[in-house]
Each structure stands twice: as structure tokens, then as C-alpha cells.
Amino acid sequence: MATAASAASTAPTPAAAAARIGDSEFDRDTAVTRREPGVYDTELSAGWTIISAVNGGYLLAVIGRALADALPHADPFTVSAHYLTASAPGPAVIRTDVVRAGRSLSTGQASLFQFDEEGREVERIRVLASYGDLDALPDDVRTTAEPPAIPPLDQCFGAQDAPDHRPVPGSSAIADRLFLKLDPATLGWALGEPSGKGEMRAWFGLADGRDADPLSLLLAVDALPPTAFEMGLTGWVPTVELTVHVRHRPAPGPLRVSITTRNLAGGFLEEDAEVWDSEDRLVAQSRQLARARLS
């Protein structure tokens, strides 16, 4: 099994200096402007679209940034989102409400709105989240969890290695903003030979070299190709509900993401994700319910 530490020597070195947290494309594209207490304006970027919609993890990071400003604590601990309607690139409004402000945890809710063709406000996403201070957590860790077994970076494959044909139509703009190297054992779908297993594993980072932080972990859990592809399905797999638990502030270096699906039934599937950092720590977990197209 390759570790993130061993992978660091094989990670590509960017031609220019790596972007920093707070000064990167991800930070600019998730920026929010406080209009008044509890109300934020934002511009959803087309750079984070996949097929025909804005990526759900990116949207969660945008809302997460607004909640970090609205709440007295800055770090997301648990974030649960219901995706009501598909978001589109362009202006959006986020409305937040502080539910409870405690000493170690604060809880808030938020909704993201856009306008339809008739100028009517449409709620896209509704979120309930608890925030705290990750640096204040105790160091005691008792776990049976283990990092996913992923080959070294130079034995994994990214979008630039893909065959000319696309397994699904539409936008893949988000791929240009990610450093994503997929485990070849979960790449059968790209060659027209899906394994039938609901598994997806990859090395993950941002293309401009920005290190991960708690906010970008909200993106990481939803940035890999859907496990449905390895189950022989194609097309958009829209998220219905997504819950993310942030467990630790990630160390610098590439992340490892593992996603599994055990049950596809009635046109819906679950995806369980784990995110591990370069120090072999489990830094985030998630579960989502998504709709799968069966034909």
C-alpha cells in the first residue's frame, strides 16, 4: 500500500508556486459577500460544473464559507445538506440563521437561493451544520479504520490519461480544477468494462497546488466520479442528501479518497466516503443518498 508520504516524491511539481489557502481559485470561487447580517451574495462559478449542473461538494463549500462567517466558530464539524433543485452557474443568495451558539460548538442553518426565468426565488439547497475549533480537539484516537490501499501516484490515472471517448456527455470543467489520480482497479468504466463493484478510489488535490483545509474537505468527499459508473451505469447521479463529518485539520500534501456503494435499490444508492491525509489520519467522512439512472 502506498502512503501519502511516499507519494509526495512522485507528485508533480507545478511550474509556478503553489497557490496558498486564502489565495487560490477555490477560495475565489467560494467567496461570499455579507450584504447584511445573515445574508450573503455569491457567484457560482461555471468552473465547477459536471455534466449539466454545479458540483454538490463545491456548493457545500460555498455555503460552508457563509456559515463560517455567520457562526462564532470557524471549522465545520458536521454539515448535512438536502439538494432541492439543481443549481446553475451565476448569482446566488445564501441566508443563514444561528440556531445555537455554545462554547465548543455552534449550530446554524443556511439556504442557497437562485432566481428562475420568471424572476422567482428558488431554494436550491438547505443545510444544517455544527461548527467548532478543530485545533481544540484532544489528540486521543482509538480506531479500527485504515487508509485505503491505493497504488503510488505514478501508477494511477487522471483525466489527461483518458481515452478520446467520454463515458458521459456534458461539461467536465471541474476536472480542470482538480488534481485527481484514480486507482486503476476502479477505472474499468472508463474503458467500457465496469467491474460491477461500487468502489472509487483516488489521490486528490486542487490543480493549483493549494493544500487542503476543512472547507475544501466538503468538496473532496463529492469530487470523484460516481461509484455508479463502476456498477455499469452512466449519466448524471444527482445528490439528494449529503452529510459530511470533518474529523481533523488535514496536513499538507495529497489526500486519499475512498468511496463505496453497497446498495443500489429503487433507483437510489448510497455513497460512503473516507478522506485520509498525508499523515495517515482520517480527516473526513461522508454519506450521501443519490439518484441513479437505470436506463
Salt bridges, closest charged atoms under 4 A:
ASP23 OD2 - ARG20 NH2 3.63
ASP23 OD1 - ARG28 NH1 3.73
GLU25 OE2 - ARG177 NE 3.09
ASP27 OD1 - ARG65 NH2 3.11
ASP27 OD2 - ARG210 NE 2.91
ASP41 OD1 - ARG35 NH2 2.63
ASP69 OD2 - ARG34 NH2 2.80
ASP75 OD2 - ARG249 NH2 2.76
ASP116 OD2 - ARG120 NE 2.95
GLU118 OE1 - ARG120 NH2 3.03
GLU121 OE1 - ARG95 NH1 3.06
GLU123 OE1 - ARG126 NH2 2.82
ASP135 OD1 - ARG249 NE 3.00
ASP140 OD2 - ARG142 NH2 2.80
ASP161 OD2 - LYS181 NZ 3.62
ASP183 OD2 - ARG201 NE 2.96
GLU199 OE1 - ARG201 NH1 3.19
ASP213 OD2 - ARG210 NH2 2.91
ASP272 OD1 - ARG287 NE 2.59
ASP277 OD2 - ARG281 NH2 2.84
GLU279 OE1 - ARG281 NH1 3.47
ASP280 OD1 - ARG256 NH2 2.62
